[in-house]
């Protein structure tokens, strides 16, 4: 009887053990291929199994640490991938760089690099081109404002950090880069050859018979303040106090450039506050401007980010101007580069910045006083000055026929400043560039053939209505800008 009892207990224990093994195995058993999402679920399931049923003491933190340590000990070549994944799990702007990627990033920040000659911001599909510089590989390859770079070689750019995506486009001088471009729903490839490009900070001119100053700033770099000071000197000579600062599609830039710009326009006082993890490290940077001289209209849109948002917020808080456009991007953090001994490094988010009144920007953006959207519409000749084809246009000519040509060149992304009825050196360079691109004789004169070609190039294009600029001019002309500055925010 005892033998039968012992056999029964043994059999029961064996069955219990088998049942336990079978039940646990069901969590992991599958004949399906393991993709990244499934692998993550399996890993989480394995950790949960350990935490709920493993006999001895452990912790999730310990499991993750020891697992990663063991993997790296056995596979040291995985270090770059692990670091990239680790830092990539934080916020959108913390990015790990290999040595090659870090070199490209640093070179780009310096303002002089081997690239193609565009200003870009991020969109869902990749890199949106907001400016194409004259006499650059980009212009020669036919890139236009509004194009989106979706791939570099076989690497998709959708969702990639802007700095990392830029580093993919940059490279050694005189080397080609394969780019996939999305334009008006059509995808095509180009292969511009990289060369050294000096970044322009923007341009300035006067409007409405020298009564309004206009400054377009493409990004905040070492040359932005220099450009702005030259513009303001020119405006001062003409007695201009109403100034439009165009920050649409401006991706931001250097913190010192932001503070320098604030010192030209807002009163002496806080320009920006940086909040760190350790509150003892918090710092407020101050503008130094004892005399406010200008009434401002700042143009922004959803692609105005970082330093450009902070500038708009400072103008808004100090009530020295009106902000016009759409709510800005909402990138209100500061990153610093931390280098690693092995090479490479990480651009780590270390601070969040606040406006002079302590308002957050990150994840929120800056709301304009006047909401105006610059809509993208199909090209329609009726919306522009009429091309008359009455004369051959050259440097020194003025008139509505010059305006008609300049408007079309401006839409195509050529640097003519703002169309102003005057055929100047910028117009000459733009005409020369489009003639060269379209295989016409390049001599910078807008003959009838060139005018016809410009209109032909535009026929299948979409154009942006410049409603923000029109509104800024309107509120300065009727002197209504101040009422928007003092009005309570909706």
Secondary structure, DSSP 8 states (H G I E B T S, - for coil): -HHHHHHHHHHHHHHHHHHHHHHHHTTT---S---HHHHHHHHHHHHHHHHHH-SS---HHHHHHHHHHHHHHH-GGGHHHHHHHHHHTS-TT-EEE-HHHHHHHHHHHTTEEEE--EEEEEETTEEEEEEE-TTSHHHHTT--TT-EEEEETTEE-TT--HHHHHHHH--STT-B--EEEEETTEEEEE--B-EEEE---EEEEEETTTTEEEEEE--BSTTHHHHHHHHHHHHHHTT--EEEEE-TT---B-HHHHHHHHHHHS-SEEEEEEEESSGGG-EEEEE--SS---EEEEEE-TT--THHHHHHHHHHHHTSEEEEES------EEEEEEE-TTS-EEEEEEEEEE-TT--B-TTT----SEE----EEE--GGGS------S-B-TT-BSHHHHHHHHHHHHTT----S--SB--HHHHHHHHHHHHHTTS--SS-B-HHHHHHHHHHHTT-EEE--HHHHHHHHHHHTT-HHHHHHS---
